[in-house]
Amino acid sequence: MGTRRVARKALSQHFLADPNLQRKIVDALEPQPGDRVLEIGPGTGALTRHLVGRVGHLTLVELDDDLAAELRREYEGRPDVEILHADALEISLSELARGEPLKVIGNIPYAITTPLIFHLLDGRPRPQLIVLTVQREVADRLTARPRTKRYGALTAGVQAVSRVEALFRISRQAFRPRPQVDSTVVRIVPQTPSPLAPEQEAAFRQLTRAAFSRRRKQIQKVLRQAPEYRLSGPEAAALLGSLGIDPSARPDALAVADYICLAAALAHRT
């Protein structure tokens, strides 16, 4: 795929041109000969060429019509490479994994970063390891700590079920065309077994969305005003007090563990 491609703005395409960075990203996945790997948005094959032959089976999911066709032409005849012309948000991870551990990698389109991360974490079983190139601001949110500006629902939703690490930054100068922001490569390692059952995780996400959409309010007021809960003042104060949570605390002051306990307590009330 040596032909210079014109990126499609509608698909948020930015192609990583530096081969040293390409190799560094792939190495972060710790590829092994027996691995089953999913690459999301391979584009012109920047990461693909460093994966083919190093893993047992590689699935490429590409939405762009022309790029998917080019990938098929380049890798046709290889039994260890599968190309899917599809939307990554609609694929079934369990079908791709086929009962084996799955690793995921991708320089993903900025426009779908958050829904894609949750799509990957919603799969059962979850991937063994996820390495993604994301906007620097998203990486800051993924790795944020309580009482910081970046700490929010995305932070809590991912950290509740995974270990997240920012590995290294990539300057916008390394991409063609050049995006308006720098990027960061993050590694997400889902916990096994999952600390939350699916219904517990749904309750947890509902709570964090309600809280961080009202992040300037006290947590007791969130529980009183959010239509999902509608607790009275005394009910909210009593519930939070029983969990050792200050009723006057703002949502960004609660740790992920606090939200897990609070979501469970709220679920038991219904």
Backbone bond lengths (Angstrom), bond angles and torsions (degrees), N, CA, C in turn:
res aa  C-N    CA-C-N  psi(-1)  N-CA   C-N-CA  omega(-1)  CA-C   N-CA-C  phi
1 M - - - 1.459 - - 1.527 110.11 -
2 G 1.308 114.88 56.47 1.448 119.46 -175.98 1.512 114.38 -83.32
3 T 1.328 118.98 -12.88 1.452 121.55 179.94 1.526 110.42 -66.84
4 R 1.330 115.66 134.86 1.464 119.51 178.95 1.518 109.99 -68.71
5 R 1.324 116.41 124.74 1.447 121.82 -176.28 1.527 111.16 -97.23
6 V 1.319 115.59 146.46 1.457 121.34 172.04 1.526 107.25 -92.61
7 A 1.324 115.91 118.22 1.456 120.22 -176.84 1.519 110.83 -67.31
8 R 1.326 115.69 144.18 1.461 121.43 177.63 1.514 109.37 -95.60
9 K 1.322 115.65 114.70 1.462 121.27 -177.34 1.522 111.32 -61.44
10 A 1.332 117.02 -34.55 1.465 120.67 -178.33 1.523 112.06 -62.47
11 L 1.334 116.71 -24.51 1.461 121.08 -179.86 1.529 111.76 -103.23
12 S 1.335 117.01 10.98 1.468 122.19 179.24 1.528 111.63 54.59
13 Q 1.326 116.84 43.68 1.459 120.60 -175.54 1.523 111.82 -84.42
14 H 1.337 114.84 129.16 1.458 122.98 172.24 1.524 105.39 -142.38
15 F 1.325 117.28 120.67 1.451 121.42 -172.68 1.528 110.63 -98.08
16 L 1.334 116.48 127.86 1.456 122.30 -179.62 1.521 109.43 -76.25
17 A 1.338 115.96 120.10 1.463 120.29 -171.55 1.524 113.93 -98.26
18 D 1.309 118.82 -17.91 1.462 121.87 -174.19 1.528 110.82 -85.33
19 P 1.342 119.28 112.66 1.471 121.00 -177.52 1.525 113.05 -65.05
20 N 1.332 118.20 -28.86 1.461 119.93 177.90 1.527 111.08 -66.89
21 L 1.324 116.03 -40.26 1.463 119.63 176.31 1.526 111.10 -69.38
22 Q 1.313 116.70 -36.21 1.466 119.99 176.35 1.529 110.47 -57.40
23 R 1.318 116.27 -48.11 1.469 120.68 179.98 1.526 111.28 -64.79
24 K 1.327 116.31 -38.53 1.468 120.17 -179.10 1.526 111.32 -63.88
25 I 1.324 116.38 -39.69 1.468 120.18 177.83 1.521 110.54 -65.24
26 V 1.319 116.88 -46.02 1.463 120.69 179.89 1.529 110.64 -62.87
27 D 1.317 117.61 -40.82 1.465 120.37 179.24 1.524 111.69 -61.63
28 A 1.346 117.09 -29.58 1.463 120.73 178.77 1.524 111.87 -65.21
29 L 1.326 116.29 -22.33 1.472 120.91 177.75 1.523 111.39 -78.49
30 E 1.325 116.99 -12.47 1.466 122.65 -177.79 1.528 110.48 53.40
31 P 1.335 116.40 57.26 1.464 119.55 -176.11 1.528 112.79 -65.79
32 Q 1.336 114.77 137.80 1.464 121.89 179.46 1.527 109.19 -126.43
33 P 1.347 117.83 154.72 1.477 120.53 -175.70 1.527 114.89 -57.13
34 G 1.333 117.83 -25.80 1.457 119.05 -178.53 1.510 114.68 -97.51
35 D 1.327 118.05 5.20 1.467 121.32 -174.71 1.526 112.50 -72.96
36 R 1.325 114.69 145.77 1.461 122.31 166.71 1.516 106.88 -103.88
37 V 1.339 116.55 119.62 1.461 121.76 -171.14 1.516 110.38 -123.07
38 L 1.324 115.67 138.66 1.456 123.21 172.18 1.514 108.17 -109.87
39 E 1.339 117.24 123.67 1.458 120.90 173.34 1.525 108.49 -107.80
40 I 1.313 116.03 125.35 1.459 122.17 -179.11 1.523 109.41 -99.52
41 G 1.319 116.09 127.29 1.453 121.05 178.65 1.512 113.63 64.38
42 P 1.332 118.58 56.57 1.470 120.46 -177.93 1.523 113.70 -65.25
43 G 1.330 117.19 -23.37 1.470 120.24 177.11 1.504 112.57 59.62
44 T 1.320 116.31 -119.29 1.461 121.60 -178.80 1.523 112.30 -88.96
45 G 1.327 117.05 7.00 1.461 120.07 176.75 1.515 114.95 89.84
46 A 1.340 117.83 23.38 1.462 121.13 -177.42 1.520 112.23 -57.41
47 L 1.314 117.64 -43.92 1.460 121.65 177.74 1.519 111.44 -91.26
48 T 1.321 115.32 -31.36 1.462 120.94 -175.41 1.517 112.01 -55.59
49 R 1.319 116.68 -45.17 1.467 120.05 -175.70 1.521 112.09 -63.69
50 H 1.346 116.96 -21.29 1.464 120.31 178.57 1.532 111.95 -93.16
51 L 1.324 116.49 -6.28 1.466 121.55 179.06 1.522 112.93 -101.48
52 V 1.332 115.97 -36.98 1.460 120.34 -177.28 1.534 109.87 -59.72
53 G 1.318 114.64 127.36 1.455 120.16 -179.72 1.509 114.28 90.18
54 R 1.335 116.66 -14.08 1.471 120.24 179.40 1.519 112.45 -99.40
55 V 1.340 116.91 -17.26 1.466 120.63 -179.77 1.523 109.37 -123.14
56 G 1.337 115.18 163.23 1.455 118.81 -176.75 1.514 113.98 -70.08
57 H 1.322 116.75 -41.36 1.464 121.17 179.99 1.517 108.94 -148.33
58 L 1.323 116.22 133.18 1.458 122.26 -177.95 1.519 109.68 -124.00
59 T 1.331 116.19 122.91 1.464 122.36 174.59 1.520 109.10 -107.08
60 L 1.321 116.29 126.33 1.465 122.12 179.51 1.522 108.77 -108.06
61 V 1.315 117.28 125.05 1.466 121.97 178.56 1.522 108.00 -112.63
62 E 1.334 115.68 112.28 1.460 121.60 -176.05 1.519 109.98 -130.06
63 L 1.342 116.43 128.18 1.459 121.34 -178.26 1.525 112.55 -85.81
64 D 1.311 117.80 -31.01 1.463 122.23 -177.27 1.530 110.37 -67.47
65 D 1.334 116.55 125.22 1.463 121.32 -176.72 1.522 112.63 -56.98
66 D 1.324 116.49 -51.45 1.463 120.73 -175.56 1.517 111.87 -66.89
67 L 1.317 117.03 -42.52 1.456 119.92 -179.23 1.521 111.63 -66.90
68 A 1.333 116.98 -38.86 1.466 119.78 176.96 1.524 110.45 -61.46
69 A 1.335 116.43 -40.98 1.462 120.16 178.63 1.522 111.05 -65.18
70 E 1.317 117.65 -40.64 1.463 120.43 179.17 1.521 111.84 -65.95
71 L 1.321 116.37 -38.75 1.459 119.90 177.44 1.525 110.87 -63.71
72 R 1.332 116.32 -40.15 1.461 119.73 177.94 1.532 110.61 -61.97
73 R 1.320 116.57 -43.68 1.471 119.75 -179.87 1.529 110.80 -63.41
74 E 1.323 116.39 -39.31 1.461 119.02 -175.73 1.521 112.57 -72.52
75 Y 1.347 116.39 -36.10 1.461 118.68 -172.54 1.524 113.94 -112.50
76 E 1.338 117.41 10.09 1.462 118.59 177.92 1.532 109.15 -62.89
77 G 1.289 115.18 141.86 1.455 119.70 -179.01 1.514 113.79 94.63
78 R 1.338 116.30 -11.10 1.469 119.32 177.37 1.527 109.07 -93.33
79 P 1.329 118.74 114.74 1.466 120.58 -178.99 1.523 113.39 -69.61
80 D 1.334 116.90 -15.54 1.462 120.40 -177.87 1.523 112.99 -93.31
81 V 1.349 117.56 2.38 1.461 121.36 179.80 1.522 109.37 -125.53
82 E 1.327 116.23 129.22 1.467 122.93 178.72 1.523 108.26 -123.26
83 I 1.318 116.95 130.97 1.469 121.04 179.41 1.519 109.07 -111.43
84 L 1.329 115.80 125.23 1.454 121.58 176.49 1.520 108.83 -113.68
85 H 1.332 116.18 120.86 1.462 121.08 174.46 1.521 105.97 -87.11
86 A 1.335 116.17 93.25 1.464 119.83 -170.17 1.522 110.47 -158.21
87 D 1.336 113.72 167.91 1.456 122.27 174.74 1.528 107.73 -87.68
88 A 1.324 117.74 124.13 1.460 121.27 -177.27 1.526 112.29 -60.98
89 L 1.338 116.95 -24.89 1.463 119.87 179.93 1.528 112.47 -75.55
90 E 1.321 116.57 -8.83 1.467 119.80 -176.92 1.522 113.32 -113.53
91 I 1.316 117.61 -0.94 1.463 119.43 -178.26 1.525 110.64 -79.84
92 S 1.330 115.19 154.53 1.459 121.55 176.64 1.523 108.76 -99.58
93 L 1.308 116.29 114.96 1.461 119.64 -179.41 1.521 111.81 -65.51
94 S 1.323 117.10 -35.81 1.461 119.67 -178.93 1.524 110.97 -64.98
95 E 1.336 116.86 -36.68 1.463 119.68 177.62 1.525 111.11 -68.35
96 L 1.320 117.11 -38.12 1.461 120.05 179.16 1.526 111.44 -70.55
97 A 1.328 116.65 -36.48 1.469 120.41 -177.47 1.517 112.05 -70.03
98 R 1.340 116.40 -34.08 1.472 121.34 179.29 1.523 112.18 53.28
99 G 1.331 113.99 42.90 1.456 118.94 175.86 1.512 115.22 81.93
100 E 1.330 118.24 1.68 1.459 121.90 -179.16 1.531 110.27 -110.69
101 P 1.345 117.32 157.50 1.474 119.47 173.98 1.526 110.12 -59.54
102 L 1.318 116.08 142.43 1.463 121.34 -176.19 1.521 110.14 -123.64
103 K 1.321 115.92 133.47 1.457 121.66 171.42 1.523 108.19 -107.25
104 V 1.347 116.05 146.52 1.461 121.08 -177.32 1.525 109.21 -126.20
105 I 1.320 115.79 139.10 1.459 121.67 178.60 1.522 109.18 -142.68
106 G 1.325 116.47 152.91 1.460 117.72 176.37 1.514 113.21 175.20
107 N 1.327 115.00 144.10 1.465 121.65 164.03 1.523 104.67 -91.95
108 I 1.312 116.71 89.82 1.459 120.08 -164.25 1.522 112.05 -86.67
109 P 1.336 116.84 151.30 1.473 120.67 177.34 1.526 110.75 -59.36
110 Y 1.326 116.44 131.41 1.458 120.31 -177.22 1.528 112.09 -58.50
111 A 1.329 116.47 -31.75 1.465 120.31 -173.31 1.529 113.00 -66.67
112 I 1.330 117.71 -21.17 1.464 119.66 -176.07 1.525 112.31 -118.92
113 T 1.321 117.38 17.18 1.466 120.32 -172.61 1.527 112.83 -56.25
114 T 1.327 117.36 -56.56 1.466 119.83 -175.43 1.524 112.38 -64.40
115 P 1.350 119.97 -50.73 1.473 117.58 178.74 1.523 112.75 -61.61
116 L 1.322 117.85 -32.04 1.461 119.73 -179.81 1.523 111.06 -69.49
117 I 1.315 117.63 -42.32 1.469 119.87 178.07 1.520 110.62 -59.58
118 F 1.329 117.01 -44.91 1.462 119.08 179.12 1.530 111.43 -68.51
119 H 1.322 117.49 -33.49 1.465 119.83 175.72 1.533 110.71 -61.56
120 L 1.312 116.37 -41.77 1.461 120.22 178.88 1.530 110.98 -65.84
121 L 1.317 116.57 -39.62 1.460 119.88 -178.07 1.521 112.79 -79.25
122 D 1.325 117.07 -17.00 1.458 120.53 177.10 1.526 112.16 -80.89
123 G 1.326 116.82 -15.24 1.459 120.08 -179.82 1.522 111.20 -67.20
124 R 1.302 115.96 149.42 1.456 121.21 176.82 1.531 109.20 -132.70
125 P 1.341 117.31 121.83 1.462 124.83 -2.83 1.526 111.23 -72.45
126 R 1.318 115.55 158.70 1.457 119.35 178.87 1.527 110.39 -71.51
127 P 1.346 116.47 157.21 1.464 118.59 175.12 1.525 111.32 -58.60
128 Q 1.304 114.59 151.64 1.464 120.88 178.28 1.532 110.97 -69.78
129 L 1.326 116.40 -36.35 1.454 122.52 -175.68 1.526 108.80 -156.57
130 I 1.331 116.73 140.24 1.464 122.11 -179.62 1.527 108.07 -130.22
131 V 1.336 116.80 126.40 1.466 121.99 175.88 1.525 107.54 -123.50
132 L 1.325 116.61 118.22 1.452 121.24 -175.40 1.526 111.22 -131.27
133 T 1.323 115.07 144.40 1.465 121.02 169.33 1.521 107.18 -97.26
134 V 1.333 115.39 118.50 1.466 120.87 -175.34 1.526 109.27 -129.59
135 Q 1.322 115.73 168.68 1.462 119.99 173.68 1.528 109.81 -57.43
136 R 1.306 115.81 143.91 1.469 120.21 -179.80 1.527 111.03 -55.81
137 E 1.337 117.54 -39.98 1.459 120.84 -179.14 1.520 111.41 -63.80
138 V 1.335 117.01 -36.81 1.471 120.57 178.15 1.524 109.92 -68.12
139 A 1.326 116.96 -41.71 1.466 120.48 177.49 1.524 110.71 -60.56
140 D 1.324 116.51 -39.68 1.470 120.39 177.79 1.521 110.71 -63.23
141 R 1.318 116.83 -37.43 1.470 120.38 177.70 1.524 111.53 -70.01
142 L 1.315 116.77 -40.13 1.467 120.71 -179.02 1.525 112.17 -62.93
143 T 1.327 116.66 -33.54 1.461 121.25 -174.86 1.520 113.32 -104.99
144 A 1.319 117.66 8.50 1.465 121.66 -174.53 1.531 111.70 -66.33
145 R 1.317 114.19 159.94 1.463 122.11 177.00 1.526 108.87 -116.26
146 P 1.348 117.03 159.79 1.467 119.91 178.73 1.524 112.38 -55.28
147 R 1.313 114.51 153.22 1.468 124.01 179.88 1.532 112.59 67.22
148 T 1.315 116.37 26.63 1.461 120.46 173.98 1.519 109.06 -123.19
149 K 1.321 115.53 160.30 1.460 121.88 -175.16 1.518 112.06 -63.19
150 R 1.335 117.44 -36.10 1.463 121.94 -174.61 1.531 113.48 -81.38
151 Y 1.310 117.24 -14.56 1.463 121.58 -177.11 1.519 109.78 -69.20
152 G 1.342 117.06 125.58 1.455 119.72 -177.53 1.510 112.52 -162.94
153 A 1.329 115.87 -159.65 1.464 120.89 -175.71 1.523 111.96 -63.65
154 L 1.341 117.80 -38.73 1.466 120.16 177.23 1.524 110.52 -62.71
155 T 1.312 116.63 -46.10 1.465 121.47 177.81 1.524 110.60 -53.10
156 A 1.324 114.82 -55.82 1.458 120.48 -174.93 1.526 111.41 -63.41
157 G 1.339 116.08 -43.09 1.458 119.69 -176.89 1.519 113.11 -61.94
158 V 1.315 116.73 -36.40 1.464 120.39 -179.78 1.522 111.31 -83.35
159 Q 1.338 117.32 -45.06 1.461 119.88 -177.20 1.524 112.90 -68.53
160 A 1.323 117.85 -20.85 1.463 119.92 179.39 1.529 112.23 -66.39
161 V 1.334 116.09 -26.35 1.472 119.02 -175.00 1.525 112.84 -124.86
162 S 1.341 117.69 2.70 1.460 120.34 -173.96 1.524 111.30 -146.88
163 R 1.315 113.78 161.59 1.464 120.60 167.14 1.521 107.06 -100.96
164 V 1.332 117.10 128.31 1.461 121.85 -174.72 1.530 109.56 -118.90
165 E 1.329 114.85 135.72 1.457 119.97 -179.03 1.529 109.71 -138.26
166 A 1.327 116.51 131.07 1.463 121.25 171.99 1.524 107.63 -86.16
167 L 1.338 116.60 120.40 1.460 120.58 -173.56 1.521 113.16 -89.09
168 F 1.328 117.23 -55.14 1.466 120.41 179.54 1.517 109.50 -162.68
169 R 1.317 114.15 157.66 1.458 120.17 -179.40 1.519 110.21 -95.43
170 I 1.339 114.59 154.37 1.464 121.80 176.83 1.520 107.71 -127.65
171 S 1.303 115.51 125.12 1.457 120.51 179.21 1.523 110.52 -66.47
172 R 1.307 116.09 148.17 1.462 120.84 176.26 1.530 111.26 -60.48
173 Q 1.329 116.46 -20.35 1.462 120.82 -179.38 1.531 112.06 -66.79
174 A 1.333 117.55 -17.55 1.462 121.03 -175.89 1.523 113.15 -82.48
175 F 1.352 116.92 -5.98 1.460 121.09 -176.00 1.523 111.43 -109.15
176 R 1.336 114.43 152.94 1.455 121.76 173.81 1.528 108.23 -129.72
177 P 1.341 119.27 121.72 1.463 126.30 -9.03 1.524 110.71 -67.76
178 R 1.305 116.03 164.26 1.459 120.27 -176.79 1.523 110.07 -76.25
179 P 1.349 117.78 124.89 1.471 119.90 175.75 1.524 109.79 -75.30
180 Q 1.298 115.77 175.28 1.463 120.91 -177.88 1.522 112.85 -87.18
181 V 1.335 116.91 -7.61 1.467 120.71 -176.72 1.526 109.97 -133.60
182 D 1.331 115.75 159.78 1.450 121.23 173.31 1.527 109.35 -79.74
183 S 1.317 115.44 165.67 1.455 121.14 -178.90 1.523 110.94 -121.55
184 T 1.318 115.82 165.53 1.461 122.49 175.76 1.523 108.30 -137.89
185 V 1.319 115.94 139.58 1.459 120.83 174.45 1.525 107.71 -91.03
186 V 1.330 116.08 126.09 1.461 121.26 179.93 1.523 110.12 -118.11
187 R 1.314 114.38 149.22 1.464 120.43 174.80 1.520 107.93 -117.14
188 I 1.332 115.59 125.64 1.461 122.61 -179.72 1.526 107.61 -115.60
189 V 1.325 115.74 122.58 1.470 120.82 -179.87 1.528 108.29 -116.22
190 P 1.329 118.01 100.30 1.469 120.28 179.69 1.528 111.14 -61.52
191 Q 1.335 115.26 142.20 1.460 120.62 179.35 1.528 109.84 -74.13
192 T 1.321 115.61 140.01 1.454 121.76 178.64 1.531 109.13 -130.84
193 P 1.342 117.65 122.66 1.471 126.51 -4.85 1.524 110.84 -71.77
194 S 1.310 115.67 164.37 1.455 120.32 -178.77 1.526 110.06 -63.92
195 P 1.329 117.54 134.98 1.469 119.38 179.19 1.522 113.78 -71.41
196 L 1.336 117.04 -14.15 1.462 121.13 -178.47 1.518 110.22 -126.83
197 A 1.329 116.14 134.86 1.459 120.55 171.15 1.529 107.97 -71.26
198 P 1.353 118.27 159.72 1.470 120.04 -177.69 1.521 114.00 -53.19
199 E 1.331 117.87 -41.95 1.461 119.39 -179.36 1.536 111.42 -69.87
200 Q 1.323 117.14 -33.08 1.459 120.57 175.95 1.528 110.83 -67.59
201 E 1.318 116.04 -39.69 1.460 120.00 179.92 1.529 110.78 -67.19
202 A 1.339 116.61 -37.77 1.464 119.75 177.84 1.530 110.49 -63.06
203 A 1.325 116.82 -41.93 1.467 120.78 178.18 1.525 110.90 -66.07
204 F 1.317 116.68 -38.23 1.468 121.90 178.34 1.524 110.67 -63.40
205 R 1.316 117.12 -46.62 1.471 119.99 -179.43 1.524 111.51 -66.26
206 Q 1.332 116.72 -37.05 1.465 119.57 177.49 1.523 109.74 -60.57
207 L 1.331 116.45 -42.72 1.455 120.63 -178.91 1.530 111.31 -66.52
208 T 1.318 117.44 -46.56 1.475 118.99 -177.38 1.526 111.26 -67.02
209 R 1.331 117.27 -35.02 1.475 118.82 175.69 1.520 110.59 -63.74
210 A 1.328 116.13 -44.17 1.468 120.03 179.61 1.524 110.77 -63.03
211 A 1.320 116.51 -41.47 1.462 120.44 -176.68 1.528 111.81 -69.88
212 F 1.326 116.51 -48.53 1.465 117.93 -173.02 1.531 112.79 -80.42
213 S 1.318 117.54 -12.14 1.463 118.39 170.17 1.527 110.58 -78.60
214 R 1.343 115.00 -7.48 1.472 122.14 176.54 1.532 108.81 -129.66
215 R 1.305 117.38 43.41 1.457 121.24 -167.51 1.529 113.89 -65.56
216 R 1.309 119.56 -15.68 1.463 121.27 178.80 1.538 112.40 -90.18
217 K 1.325 115.92 -4.69 1.467 119.55 -179.55 1.528 110.33 -94.45
218 Q 1.300 116.85 159.67 1.461 121.07 173.34 1.522 108.83 -70.11
219 I 1.328 115.89 150.84 1.463 119.33 -176.18 1.536 111.25 -63.47
220 Q 1.337 118.15 -31.62 1.470 119.10 177.73 1.528 110.73 -66.06
221 K 1.338 116.92 -35.10 1.456 120.14 178.28 1.528 111.09 -71.33
222 V 1.329 116.29 -32.76 1.464 119.21 174.98 1.522 109.80 -59.33
223 L 1.324 117.10 -46.83 1.463 120.93 -178.48 1.522 111.77 -68.06
224 R 1.312 117.10 -26.83 1.465 120.01 178.73 1.527 112.06 -80.89
225 Q 1.341 116.99 -35.15 1.458 120.78 -172.01 1.524 114.24 -97.10
226 A 1.323 118.48 -28.39 1.462 120.27 -178.07 1.524 109.25 -65.29
227 P 1.327 117.75 129.07 1.477 119.75 -177.75 1.520 113.07 -62.86
228 E 1.334 117.32 -19.51 1.462 119.95 178.87 1.539 111.79 -69.75
229 Y 1.346 117.56 -20.65 1.461 120.09 -172.50 1.539 112.45 -123.66
230 R 1.323 117.96 -58.04 1.459 122.60 178.17 1.536 112.37 54.28
231 L 1.311 117.22 46.06 1.457 120.75 176.88 1.527 109.26 -75.80
232 S 1.303 116.46 152.00 1.462 120.24 172.44 1.525 108.43 -75.07
233 G 1.319 116.88 166.47 1.459 120.51 178.52 1.521 112.61 -57.03
234 P 1.338 118.22 -51.24 1.469 119.97 179.15 1.535 112.49 -62.74
235 E 1.335 117.46 -37.13 1.467 119.95 178.84 1.522 111.32 -64.15
236 A 1.328 116.53 -44.56 1.453 120.39 -179.66 1.519 110.85 -64.59
237 A 1.326 117.34 -44.42 1.465 120.66 -179.10 1.520 110.99 -63.93
238 A 1.329 116.49 -41.56 1.463 119.89 -179.26 1.521 111.65 -66.50
239 L 1.325 116.45 -43.31 1.463 119.81 -178.76 1.524 110.72 -64.31
240 L 1.320 116.36 -46.58 1.463 119.99 -179.04 1.528 110.59 -65.82
241 G 1.330 116.49 -39.91 1.455 119.44 178.73 1.516 112.59 -62.08
242 S 1.337 116.49 -37.36 1.467 120.36 -179.86 1.528 112.11 -65.91
243 L 1.338 115.98 -20.99 1.462 120.66 -179.85 1.527 111.80 -100.99
244 G 1.320 116.93 2.35 1.454 120.21 -179.68 1.511 113.47 74.28
245 I 1.343 117.50 23.95 1.463 122.77 -179.92 1.522 109.00 -103.83
246 D 1.313 116.49 129.10 1.456 122.23 178.59 1.530 109.40 -66.50
247 P 1.329 118.67 117.75 1.477 120.33 -178.83 1.523 113.84 -59.18
248 S 1.341 117.58 -24.49 1.458 120.24 -178.62 1.531 113.05 -89.83
249 A 1.325 117.51 0.42 1.461 120.87 -179.32 1.521 110.90 -68.44
250 R 1.338 116.29 146.81 1.466 121.57 173.96 1.531 108.89 -80.56
251 P 1.319 117.52 157.45 1.466 119.94 -179.07 1.523 114.58 -53.73
252 D 1.335 118.23 -33.74 1.458 118.40 -177.05 1.527 112.99 -78.56
253 A 1.345 117.24 -2.24 1.458 120.30 177.41 1.530 111.97 -89.38
254 L 1.339 116.91 -14.97 1.466 120.47 -178.80 1.524 110.37 -84.36
255 A 1.309 116.60 134.11 1.457 121.59 175.90 1.531 109.78 -75.36
256 V 1.313 116.03 164.49 1.466 120.16 178.03 1.527 110.45 -57.39
257 A 1.333 116.99 -40.29 1.469 120.49 179.35 1.524 111.38 -62.24
258 D 1.334 117.28 -34.98 1.468 120.50 177.05 1.526 110.74 -63.22
259 Y 1.335 116.38 -42.94 1.463 119.74 179.69 1.524 111.37 -66.06
260 I 1.320 117.31 -36.27 1.463 120.32 178.05 1.524 110.03 -62.26
261 C 1.333 116.55 -46.54 1.467 120.45 180.00 1.524 111.76 -66.50
262 L 1.333 116.11 -40.74 1.464 119.60 -178.73 1.526 110.82 -67.95
263 A 1.308 117.83 -40.53 1.467 120.72 178.50 1.518 110.77 -62.11
264 A 1.339 116.99 -40.47 1.464 120.65 178.71 1.523 111.08 -65.33
265 A 1.328 116.08 -41.33 1.467 119.64 -179.92 1.528 111.14 -66.04
266 L 1.317 116.89 -39.89 1.467 120.39 177.97 1.522 111.19 -65.95
267 A 1.332 116.78 -38.32 1.472 120.48 179.61 1.521 110.98 -64.34
268 H 1.327 117.24 -33.95 1.467 120.67 -179.34 1.519 112.34 -71.91
269 R 1.313 116.64 -17.14 1.464 120.46 179.62 1.531 111.75 -78.19
270 T 1.358 117.00 -21.66 1.467 119.89 -174.76 1.517 111.22 -91.51
